[in-house]
Amino acid sequence: METPDDIDLRLRGNDLHLRLLDGDVTASTEIAEIFLPIVVGKLQKWNPNLHDPHLTDMAADDALISYLQRPSQYSPTHLPLDKYLIMSARGDLLHLLRKQQHPGFPKNIQ
């Protein structure tokens, strides 16, 4: 069940997404300001013992840049923007970790 905060965030994400598609030059900044801390926080919560905690920042940045470069690939009818960015950043984090092949690669990465 969605909380009022979840609903507000979903509606805010939908509005910003439409503004981005319409070419609003401030939408990308607002999206980054609102959603980047949420994505980083979720990745850090899921993966508190990474050998390099900055990887969560890199993954979140990569996911956000990818979305901002191709916003039409996102469909608000499937997922709220925060969930979409978290899912994308999680994939980017796994990719970064596999690329590094660090000996301490956590087996239970989320």
Summary of the structure (lengths in Angstrom):
residues: 110
radius of gyration: 14.6
end to end distance: 22.6
largest distance: 45.6
contacts: 296
relative contact order: 0.16
helix: 70%
strand: 0%
